[in-house]
Amino acid sequence: MNLLLPLQAINRARRTLYRAGVLKAKRLHRPVISIGNITAGGAGKTPAVIAVCRYLERRGLRVAVLTRGYKRGNQRHTGIITSNDADKFGDEPVLIKRSTNASVLVGAKRYEIARDFDCDVFVLDDGFQHLQLHRDYDVVIDAPSRFHREGRAALRNADAVVPRRLRLNVPDSLRGRPLFAFAGLANNEQFFASLRDAGLDLIGTKGFPDHHRYTPADLEGLRRDAGGATLVTTEKDAVKIQEGDVVAVNAEFVMPDEVLKEIAAVAGAAGSQPAKADDGLRARRSRRKNPLLQRVEYGAYRLVARAIVNMSDEKLKRWGTRLGAVASKILRGRDRLAMRNLRATFPDRSHASLRKTLDECWRHFGREMLVYVRTQDLSLEQLAERCPFHNVELLHDAIARGKGTIVITAHFGSWEVGGLAVMAHVDKVLTVARPLDNELLERDLQKLRAKTGVEIVDRRKAARFLLRGLAENAVVLLLPDQAVLPREGILVPFLGRPAWTTPAPAKMAIRSDSTIVFAFCIPDGLGYHLEFIESIRAAEFAEKENGAEMLTRHINDLLSRLIADRPELWLWMHDRWKGTEEGLPQ
């Protein structure tokens, strides 16, 4: 009987919330390789971490290991471990440090201790259930056990499921001698059985609880029990013992070659082959939402859509306001993050003033959620009527130049309604999106896109597609991101603080000699208007050495001014300053 059913239920619920997008994983600035399991200990995670670290180090990568340091003496210490003191830092972190050249960082909040650490790749120890941190490759060790943290259905979320295979490296000096074995593991009998399988002569064994701290009295008792036989134990236990008469037996994890090659490709190791297209497809399929969950989500969406399709504008806004107010109470973590963002952006404003702004922000986006659902049933003519254009000559002049137009907006106001309005107004529109996790909702979205005639491209292959469109004088709709990975962005100011910002719009505009036009959909009574507020010819920056950076700065400056003027219309619930020293903790 599984005695961990409550824990299984909690882990299953958490995984469902992350896959549904209700909870969001935090992404580090370097690839993360996770080593985990679904059993309650005894899977061989630490030897597996050591094997992966050594493999990556042989390929010239600087590796950092992120580990909680379970049952370590100094729980207040977080960050890199500085000595081989197992009582202070934990037995497993010290064993990893002694067995590899990796930097080992300990702490419960793995994202916080790693966000500013300089390395090439992170290896996340015991990471399969640590869903708060985004991982680029998930290895799960499938070992037999009576107790499980999660059901086996969770294995579908892994990139690789590997068997527990440990190879003992037995010193020749131990063969033919009487041995007394002891260990403090989650499953001590596995260790004792492996020694017997290796042909060693065990005259006795003694097991201790996992992560046991050995006292002088423990060691004296072991010597008495051994009666002169040689004491042997695991490397994990040996790091806690300074006695010279105890021999450690090394256990090496045998990781499949194909898994190591995939890890190297994800980590960007020199000489490794890039991941195959079908590998990416397999990973996406493995992370696909449970079909039942998709149907539940889709059913809830259709119920809401049917309920609001015939609502008056007044009633729709009223219910949306209520929805936003409730969301602020339920999504407390997002609310706290939004308040920290506001406080850092407007340090001179009182808490009461910021709270008022944030409350209105929640109500605004509650209304926008219902409005967007209803727009799915509107015709293009109805969309255009509900969102008249202001200063539309800026768009017309840009199109008339014949060099392509990039329309830049932001997570401000009602960007979804504004985007649909542009699609209703302009013949050839291109934009970038990623497929939804819910295939049923994605199917409905595809129908809407077919109705508008807009061409959508996956963001992973967007550059060539969009550049070709600009060459054909298309209008490209973009929402620049201020929270990209450092290797994908440049550090420029945003709302008074440096943020890793994508330079892609600036680079495309300069390369194509296109015009950038800024457009924002602003609530206006019960409706909206789409306001075009500035246009920039990329040629002004093309001849400058750092033209793309200057243009990206200009884009962020304009967005910052707009947000400062109407902060209640900006999406404050996301951290736009991730990966910087001034980034806000979540």
C-alpha positions as CSV (number, residue, x, y, z in Angstrom):
1,M,0.0,0.0,0.0
2,N,1.3,3.5,-0.9
3,L,1.5,5.5,2.3
4,L,2.2,8.7,0.5
5,L,-1.1,9.2,-1.2
6,P,-1.6,12.8,0.2
7,L,1.8,13.8,-1.1
8,Q,0.9,12.2,-4.5
9,A,-2.3,14.2,-4.6
10,I,-0.5,17.4,-3.9
11,N,2.2,16.8,-6.5
12,R,-0.4,15.8,-9.1
13,A,-2.4,19.0,-8.4
14,R,0.8,21.2,-8.6
15,R,1.8,19.6,-11.8
16,T,-1.6,20.2,-13.3
17,L,-1.6,23.9,-12.3
18,Y,1.9,24.4,-13.9
19,R,0.9,22.6,-17.1
20,A,-2.4,24.6,-17.3
21,G,-0.4,27.9,-17.0
22,V,-2.0,28.9,-13.7
23,L,1.4,28.7,-12.1
24,K,4.5,29.8,-14.0
25,A,8.0,28.3,-13.8
26,K,11.0,30.8,-13.5
27,R,13.6,30.5,-16.2
28,L,17.3,30.9,-15.6
29,H,19.8,32.5,-17.9
30,R,21.5,29.2,-18.7
31,P,20.2,25.7,-19.6
32,V,18.9,23.6,-16.7
33,I,19.3,19.8,-16.7
34,S,17.2,18.2,-14.0
35,I,17.8,14.8,-12.3
36,G,14.9,13.5,-10.4
37,N,12.6,10.5,-9.6
38,I,9.1,9.7,-8.6
39,T,10.1,7.4,-5.7
40,A,10.6,8.5,-2.1
41,G,14.4,8.1,-2.1
42,G,16.8,5.3,-3.1
43,A,16.9,6.0,-6.8
44,G,20.6,7.0,-7.1
45,K,20.0,10.7,-7.9
46,T,23.3,11.8,-6.4
47,P,25.5,9.3,-8.4
48,A,23.4,10.3,-11.5
49,V,24.1,14.0,-10.9
50,I,27.9,13.3,-10.5
51,A,27.8,11.2,-13.8
52,V,26.1,14.1,-15.7
53,C,28.5,16.7,-14.3
54,R,31.6,14.7,-15.2
55,Y,30.3,14.2,-18.7
56,L,29.6,17.9,-19.3
57,E,32.9,18.9,-17.7
58,R,34.8,16.7,-20.1
59,R,33.2,18.7,-22.9
60,G,34.5,21.9,-21.5
61,L,31.4,23.3,-19.8
62,R,31.4,25.1,-16.5
63,V,28.8,23.3,-14.4
64,A,26.9,24.5,-11.4
65,V,24.8,22.1,-9.3
66,L,21.6,23.4,-7.6
67,T,20.6,21.3,-4.6
68,R,18.5,21.8,-1.5
69,G,21.1,20.2,0.8
70,Y,18.5,18.1,2.7
71,K,19.1,17.8,6.5
72,R,22.2,20.0,6.4
73,G,23.3,21.6,9.7
74,N,23.3,25.2,8.6
75,Q,19.9,25.8,7.0
76,R,20.5,29.6,6.9
77,H,23.4,29.3,4.5
78,T,22.4,29.6,0.9
79,G,24.7,29.8,-2.1
80,I,27.9,28.2,-3.0
81,I,29.4,25.7,-0.5
82,T,32.9,26.6,0.5
83,S,34.3,23.5,2.3
84,N,33.8,19.8,2.6
85,D,32.0,20.1,5.9
86,A,29.2,17.7,5.5
87,D,27.5,18.6,8.8
88,K,27.3,22.2,7.7
89,F,26.4,21.8,4.0
90,G,24.9,18.3,3.8
91,D,26.3,15.0,2.8
92,E,25.1,14.9,-0.8
93,P,26.3,18.4,-1.7
94,V,29.7,17.7,-0.3
95,L,29.9,14.4,-2.1
96,I,29.1,16.1,-5.4
97,K,31.7,18.8,-4.7
98,R,34.4,16.2,-3.9
99,S,33.6,14.1,-6.9
100,T,33.4,16.8,-9.6
101,N,34.8,20.2,-10.5
102,A,31.3,21.7,-10.4
103,S,30.3,24.6,-8.3
104,V,27.7,23.4,-5.8
105,L,25.0,25.8,-4.6
106,V,22.6,24.9,-1.8
107,G,19.3,26.4,-0.8
108,A,15.6,25.8,-0.9
109,K,15.0,28.6,-3.4
110,R,17.0,27.3,-6.3
111,Y,16.1,30.1,-8.7
112,E,17.2,32.8,-6.2
113,I,20.6,31.3,-5.5
114,A,21.3,30.7,-9.3
115,R,19.9,33.8,-11.0
116,D,23.2,35.8,-10.9
117,F,25.6,32.8,-10.9
118,D,28.1,32.6,-13.8
119,C,28.3,29.2,-15.4
120,D,27.5,27.4,-18.7
121,V,24.9,24.9,-17.5
122,F,23.0,24.2,-14.3
123,V,22.3,20.6,-13.1
124,L,19.3,20.5,-10.8
125,D,19.5,17.8,-8.1
126,D,16.3,16.1,-7.2
127,G,14.4,18.5,-9.5
128,F,11.5,16.5,-11.0
129,Q,9.0,17.9,-8.3
130,H,10.7,21.3,-8.1
131,L,8.3,22.8,-10.7
132,Q,9.0,26.4,-9.7
133,L,12.2,26.3,-11.8
134,H,12.0,25.9,-15.6
135,R,14.2,23.0,-16.8
136,D,15.4,22.4,-20.4
137,Y,15.8,18.7,-20.0
138,D,14.2,16.4,-17.4
139,V,15.9,13.1,-16.6
140,V,13.8,10.8,-14.3
141,I,15.3,7.7,-12.7
142,D,12.8,4.9,-12.7
143,A,13.6,2.7,-9.7
144,P,11.4,0.1,-8.0
145,S,10.0,1.3,-4.7
146,R,7.1,0.7,-2.3
147,F,6.6,4.5,-1.9
148,H,6.1,7.1,-4.6
149,R,5.9,10.9,-4.5
150,E,3.8,10.8,-7.7
151,G,2.0,8.3,-9.8
152,R,3.7,6.8,-12.8
153,A,1.6,8.9,-15.2
154,A,4.0,11.8,-14.2
155,L,6.7,10.1,-16.2
156,R,5.1,11.4,-19.4
157,N,6.5,14.8,-18.4
158,A,10.1,13.6,-18.5
159,D,12.4,14.0,-21.5
160,A,14.2,10.8,-20.6
161,V,13.3,8.0,-18.2
162,V,16.3,5.9,-17.3
163,P,16.6,2.7,-15.1
164,R,18.6,2.8,-11.9
165,R,21.9,1.2,-12.8
166,L,24.8,1.5,-10.4
167,R,28.3,0.0,-11.1
168,L,30.3,-0.6,-7.9
169,N,34.0,0.2,-8.0
170,V,35.3,-2.2,-5.4
171,P,38.9,-1.7,-4.2
172,D,40.9,-4.9,-4.7
173,S,42.0,-4.7,-1.1
174,L,38.5,-5.6,0.0
175,R,38.3,-8.9,-1.9
176,G,38.8,-12.0,0.2
177,R,38.5,-10.2,3.5
178,P,35.7,-10.3,6.1
179,L,33.7,-7.1,5.8
180,F,31.1,-5.4,8.0
181,A,28.9,-3.0,6.0
182,F,26.9,0.0,7.2
183,A,25.0,2.8,5.5
184,G,22.5,5.6,6.1
185,L,20.5,5.6,2.9
186,A,16.9,5.7,1.9
187,N,17.3,2.0,1.0
188,N,20.3,0.4,2.9
189,E,19.4,-3.1,1.7
190,Q,20.2,-2.1,-1.9
191,F,23.7,-1.2,-0.9
192,F,24.2,-4.4,1.1
193,A,22.8,-6.6,-1.7
194,S,25.1,-4.9,-4.3
195,L,28.1,-5.7,-2.2
196,R,27.1,-9.4,-2.0
197,D,26.4,-9.4,-5.7
198,A,30.0,-8.2,-6.2
199,G,31.2,-11.3,-4.4
200,L,32.3,-9.6,-1.2
201,D,32.3,-11.5,2.1
202,L,29.9,-9.7,4.4
203,I,29.8,-11.0,8.0
204,G,27.2,-8.5,9.1
205,T,25.4,-5.2,8.2
206,K,23.8,-2.3,10.0
207,G,21.5,0.3,8.7
208,F,20.9,3.9,9.8
209,P,18.3,6.4,8.8
210,D,18.9,8.4,5.6
211,H,21.4,11.3,6.0
212,H,22.3,10.0,9.5
213,R,25.0,12.0,11.3
214,Y,27.5,9.6,12.8
215,T,28.7,10.2,16.3
216,P,31.8,8.7,18.0
217,A,29.5,6.4,19.9
218,D,28.0,5.1,16.6
219,L,31.5,4.3,15.2
220,E,32.6,2.6,18.4
221,G,29.5,0.4,18.3
222,L,30.1,-0.5,14.7
223,R,33.7,-1.6,15.5
224,R,32.4,-3.8,18.3
225,D,29.8,-5.3,15.9
226,A,32.5,-5.9,13.3
227,G,34.7,-7.8,15.6
228,G,37.8,-7.0,13.7
229,A,36.3,-7.1,10.2
230,T,36.9,-4.2,7.9
231,L,34.2,-1.5,8.0
232,V,32.8,-0.5,4.6
233,T,30.2,2.1,3.7
234,T,29.0,4.4,0.9
235,E,30.8,7.5,-0.3
236,K,27.8,9.5,0.8
237,D,28.3,8.2,4.4
238,A,32.0,8.4,4.3
239,V,32.0,12.2,3.8
240,K,30.6,12.5,7.3
241,I,33.3,10.3,8.9
242,Q,36.9,11.2,9.4
243,E,38.0,7.8,10.7
244,G,40.8,6.2,8.6
245,D,39.7,2.6,9.3
246,V,36.4,3.0,7.3
247,V,36.6,2.2,3.5
248,A,34.2,3.8,1.1
249,V,32.9,1.9,-1.9
250,N,32.1,4.1,-4.9
251,A,28.9,3.5,-6.9
252,E,28.9,5.0,-10.4
253,F,25.6,5.6,-12.2
254,V,25.5,4.2,-15.7
255,M,23.7,6.8,-17.8
256,P,22.6,5.7,-21.3
257,D,24.8,7.2,-24.0
258,E,21.8,8.5,-26.0
259,V,20.6,10.4,-23.0
260,L,24.1,11.9,-22.4
261,K,24.2,13.0,-26.0
262,E,20.8,14.7,-25.7
263,I,21.9,16.4,-22.5
264,A,25.1,17.7,-24.2
265,A,23.1,19.1,-27.1
266,V,20.7,20.9,-24.8
267,A,23.6,22.3,-22.7
268,G,25.4,23.5,-25.9
269,A,28.6,21.4,-25.3
270,A,31.3,21.7,-28.0
271,G,31.1,18.9,-30.5
272,S,27.7,17.8,-29.6
273,Q,25.0,17.3,-32.2
274,P,22.1,19.7,-32.2
275,A,18.8,18.2,-31.0
276,K,16.8,16.6,-33.8
277,A,13.5,17.9,-34.8
278,D,11.8,14.7,-33.7
279,D,13.4,15.1,-30.3
280,G,11.8,18.5,-29.9
281,L,8.5,17.0,-31.0
282,R,8.9,14.2,-28.5
283,A,9.5,16.7,-25.7
284,R,6.5,18.8,-26.7
285,R,4.3,15.7,-26.8
286,S,5.6,14.5,-23.4
287,R,4.5,17.9,-21.9
288,R,1.2,17.9,-23.6
289,K,-1.7,18.4,-21.3
290,N,-3.8,15.5,-20.1
291,P,-6.6,15.1,-22.6
292,L,-9.2,15.1,-19.8
293,L,-7.8,18.4,-18.4
294,Q,-8.0,19.8,-22.0
295,R,-11.6,18.9,-22.2
296,V,-12.4,20.4,-18.8
297,E,-10.7,23.6,-19.7
298,Y,-12.4,23.8,-23.0
299,G,-15.8,23.1,-21.5
300,A,-15.3,25.9,-19.0
301,Y,-14.2,28.2,-21.8
302,R,-17.3,27.4,-23.9
303,L,-19.6,27.9,-20.9
304,V,-18.2,31.3,-20.3
305,A,-18.3,32.2,-24.0
306,R,-22.0,31.2,-24.2
307,A,-22.8,33.1,-21.1
308,I,-21.3,36.4,-22.3
309,V,-22.0,36.4,-26.0
310,N,-25.3,38.2,-25.6
311,M,-24.4,40.3,-22.6
312,S,-24.7,44.1,-22.9
313,D,-21.4,46.0,-22.8
314,E,-22.3,47.4,-19.3
315,K,-23.0,43.9,-17.9
316,L,-19.9,42.4,-19.4
317,K,-17.7,45.1,-17.9
318,R,-19.4,44.7,-14.6
319,W,-18.7,41.0,-14.4
320,G,-15.2,41.5,-15.7
321,T,-14.5,43.9,-12.9
322,R,-15.7,41.3,-10.4
323,L,-13.5,38.7,-12.0
324,G,-10.4,40.8,-11.8
325,A,-11.1,41.6,-8.1
326,V,-11.4,37.9,-7.3
327,A,-8.3,37.1,-9.2
328,S,-6.2,39.5,-7.1
329,K,-7.3,37.6,-4.0
330,I,-6.6,34.1,-5.4
331,L,-3.3,34.8,-7.2
332,R,-1.6,36.3,-4.2
333,G,1.9,35.6,-5.4
334,R,1.2,37.5,-8.6
335,D,-0.3,40.3,-6.6
336,R,2.8,40.6,-4.4
337,L,5.1,40.6,-7.5
338,A,3.0,43.3,-9.1
339,M,3.2,45.4,-6.0
340,R,7.0,45.0,-5.8
341,N,7.2,46.0,-9.5
342,L,5.1,49.1,-8.9
343,R,7.0,50.1,-5.7
344,A,10.3,49.8,-7.6
345,T,9.0,51.8,-10.5
346,F,7.3,54.6,-8.5
347,P,9.4,54.8,-5.2
348,D,7.9,58.2,-4.3
349,R,4.3,57.1,-4.3
350,S,2.5,56.0,-1.2
351,H,1.5,52.4,-0.6
352,A,-2.2,53.5,-0.7
353,S,-1.7,55.1,-4.1
354,L,0.1,52.0,-5.5
355,R,-2.6,49.7,-4.1
356,K,-5.3,51.7,-5.8
357,T,-3.4,51.5,-9.1
358,L,-2.9,47.7,-8.7
359,D,-6.5,47.1,-7.8
360,E,-7.6,49.0,-10.9
361,C,-5.1,47.0,-13.0
362,W,-6.6,43.7,-11.8
363,R,-10.1,44.9,-12.6
364,H,-9.0,46.1,-16.0
365,F,-7.5,42.8,-17.0
366,G,-10.6,40.9,-15.6
367,R,-12.7,43.0,-18.0
368,E,-10.3,42.4,-20.9
369,M,-10.4,38.6,-20.4
370,L,-14.2,38.6,-20.9
371,V,-14.0,41.1,-23.8
372,Y,-11.5,38.9,-25.6
373,V,-13.6,35.8,-25.3
374,R,-16.6,37.6,-26.8
375,T,-14.5,39.0,-29.7
376,Q,-14.2,35.4,-31.0
377,D,-17.8,35.6,-32.2
378,L,-17.6,39.1,-33.8
379,S,-17.2,39.7,-37.5
380,L,-14.3,41.8,-38.8
381,E,-16.7,44.7,-39.5
382,Q,-18.0,44.6,-35.9
383,L,-14.4,44.6,-34.6
384,A,-13.5,47.6,-36.7
385,E,-16.7,49.5,-35.5
386,R,-15.8,48.9,-31.8
387,C,-12.3,50.2,-32.1
388,P,-11.9,53.3,-34.3
389,F,-8.4,54.5,-35.2
390,H,-6.7,57.7,-34.1
391,N,-3.8,59.1,-36.2
392,V,-4.1,56.3,-38.6
393,E,-2.2,58.3,-41.2
394,L,1.0,57.2,-39.5
395,L,0.2,53.6,-40.5
396,H,-0.9,54.6,-44.0
397,D,2.3,56.6,-44.6
398,A,4.4,53.7,-43.4
399,I,2.7,51.3,-45.8
400,A,2.9,53.7,-48.7
401,R,6.8,53.7,-48.3
402,G,6.7,50.1,-49.5
403,K,9.5,48.9,-47.2
404,G,7.3,47.0,-44.8
405,T,5.9,48.2,-41.5
406,I,6.5,46.9,-37.9
407,V,3.6,47.8,-35.6
408,I,4.8,47.7,-32.0
409,T,2.4,47.4,-29.1
410,A,2.8,46.2,-25.5
411,H,0.9,44.3,-22.8
412,F,-1.0,47.5,-22.2
413,G,-4.6,48.4,-22.6
414,S,-6.3,45.8,-24.8
415,W,-3.6,44.6,-27.1
416,E,-5.7,41.6,-28.2
417,V,-8.6,43.7,-29.4
418,G,-6.2,46.2,-31.0
419,G,-4.4,43.4,-32.8
420,L,-7.7,42.1,-34.2
421,A,-8.7,45.6,-35.2
422,V,-5.4,46.0,-37.2
423,M,-6.0,42.7,-38.9
424,A,-9.5,43.9,-39.9
425,H,-8.1,47.1,-41.3
426,V,-5.0,45.8,-43.2
427,D,-4.9,43.2,-45.9
428,K,-1.5,41.5,-45.2
429,V,-0.7,41.1,-41.5
430,L,2.0,38.8,-39.9
431,T,2.5,38.1,-36.3
432,V,4.3,35.7,-33.9
433,A,2.8,33.3,-31.5
434,R,3.4,29.9,-29.9
435,P,0.8,27.2,-30.0
436,L,-1.5,26.9,-27.0
437,D,-1.0,24.0,-24.7
438,N,-4.7,23.1,-25.1
439,E,-5.3,21.6,-28.5
440,L,-9.1,22.3,-28.4
441,L,-8.6,26.0,-27.6
442,E,-5.9,26.1,-30.3
443,R,-8.3,24.7,-32.8
444,D,-10.8,27.6,-32.1
445,L,-8.0,30.1,-32.3
446,Q,-7.0,28.8,-35.7
447,K,-10.6,29.4,-36.9
448,L,-10.4,33.0,-35.7
449,R,-7.1,33.5,-37.5
450,A,-8.5,32.1,-40.7
451,K,-11.4,34.5,-40.4
452,T,-9.0,37.5,-40.1
453,G,-6.6,36.3,-42.7
454,V,-3.6,36.9,-40.5
455,E,-0.5,34.8,-40.9
456,I,0.9,33.3,-37.7
457,V,4.4,31.9,-37.3
458,D,6.0,30.0,-34.4
459,R,8.4,32.3,-32.7
460,R,11.3,29.7,-32.9
461,K,11.4,30.2,-36.7
462,A,10.0,33.7,-36.9
463,A,13.0,35.8,-38.2
464,R,13.2,34.6,-41.8
465,F,9.4,34.5,-42.2
466,L,9.0,38.0,-40.9
467,L,11.9,39.4,-43.0
468,R,10.4,37.9,-46.1
469,G,7.1,39.5,-45.2
470,L,8.6,42.9,-44.7
471,A,10.3,42.6,-48.1
472,E,6.8,42.1,-49.5
473,N,5.5,45.3,-47.7
474,A,3.5,43.3,-45.1
475,V,2.5,44.7,-41.7
476,V,4.2,42.8,-38.8
477,L,2.6,43.0,-35.4
478,L,5.0,42.6,-32.4
479,L,5.0,42.8,-28.6
480,P,8.7,43.2,-27.7
481,D,9.6,41.2,-24.6
482,Q,11.7,42.7,-21.7
483,A,12.4,39.4,-20.0
484,V,14.4,37.3,-22.5
485,L,17.4,35.2,-21.7
486,P,20.6,37.2,-21.5
487,R,22.1,35.4,-24.5
488,E,19.0,36.4,-26.5
489,G,18.8,40.1,-25.5
490,I,20.6,43.3,-24.6
491,L,20.5,45.1,-21.3
492,V,18.8,48.4,-21.7
493,P,16.7,50.6,-19.4
494,F,13.0,49.9,-19.0
495,L,10.9,51.9,-16.5
496,G,14.1,53.2,-14.9
497,R,15.8,49.8,-14.4
498,P,18.0,47.6,-16.8
499,A,16.1,44.8,-18.4
500,W,17.1,42.1,-20.8
501,T,15.2,43.2,-23.9
502,T,14.9,41.5,-27.3
503,P,16.6,43.6,-30.1
504,A,14.8,41.6,-32.8
505,P,12.3,44.3,-33.8
506,A,15.1,46.9,-34.1
507,K,17.4,44.5,-36.1
508,M,14.6,43.5,-38.5
509,A,13.6,47.1,-39.1
510,I,17.2,48.1,-39.8
511,R,17.9,45.2,-42.1
512,S,14.7,45.8,-44.1
513,D,14.8,49.6,-44.0
514,S,11.2,49.4,-42.6
515,T,9.2,51.9,-40.6
516,I,8.2,51.2,-37.0
517,V,4.8,52.5,-35.9
518,F,3.6,52.4,-32.2
519,A,0.0,51.6,-31.6
520,F,-2.0,51.0,-28.4
521,C,-5.6,50.0,-27.8
522,I,-7.0,52.3,-25.1
523,P,-10.3,51.7,-23.2
524,D,-12.7,54.5,-24.1
525,G,-16.0,54.3,-22.2
526,L,-17.6,51.0,-23.0
527,G,-15.4,50.7,-26.2
528,Y,-11.9,51.3,-27.3
529,H,-9.8,53.4,-29.7
530,L,-6.6,52.3,-31.3
531,E,-4.1,55.2,-31.1
532,F,-1.0,55.4,-33.3
533,I,1.4,57.7,-31.5
534,E,4.8,57.7,-33.3
535,S,6.6,56.4,-36.3
536,I,10.3,55.8,-36.7
537,R,12.3,55.1,-39.9
538,A,14.9,52.5,-39.2
539,A,17.2,54.2,-41.7
540,E,18.0,56.8,-39.0
541,F,19.8,54.2,-37.0
542,A,21.2,52.0,-39.8
543,E,24.5,53.8,-40.1
544,K,25.3,53.9,-36.4
545,E,27.7,51.3,-35.0
546,N,25.2,50.4,-32.2
547,G,22.1,51.3,-34.1
548,A,20.1,48.2,-33.0
549,E,20.8,48.9,-29.4
550,M,19.9,52.6,-29.7
551,L,16.6,51.8,-31.5
552,T,15.8,49.2,-28.8
553,R,16.5,51.8,-26.1
554,H,14.1,54.2,-28.0
555,I,11.4,51.5,-28.0
556,N,11.7,50.9,-24.3
557,D,11.8,54.6,-23.5
558,L,8.5,55.2,-25.4
559,L,6.9,52.2,-23.7
560,S,8.1,53.5,-20.3
561,R,6.6,56.9,-20.8
562,L,3.3,55.4,-21.9
563,I,3.1,53.1,-18.9
564,A,4.1,55.8,-16.4
565,D,1.2,57.9,-17.8
566,R,-1.4,55.2,-17.4
567,P,0.0,52.5,-15.1
568,E,-3.3,50.9,-14.4
569,L,-3.4,49.6,-18.0
570,W,0.0,47.8,-17.8
571,L,0.4,44.1,-17.0
572,W,2.4,44.4,-13.8
573,M,2.0,40.7,-12.8
574,H,5.2,39.6,-14.6
575,D,8.8,40.2,-13.8
576,R,10.3,42.2,-16.7
577,W,13.7,42.4,-14.9
578,K,14.6,38.7,-14.6
579,G,18.3,37.9,-14.8
580,T,19.6,41.3,-13.7
581,E,21.0,42.4,-10.4
582,E,18.1,44.7,-10.0
583,G,15.5,42.1,-10.9
584,L,12.8,41.6,-8.3
585,P,12.6,38.3,-6.4
586,Q,9.3,36.4,-7.1
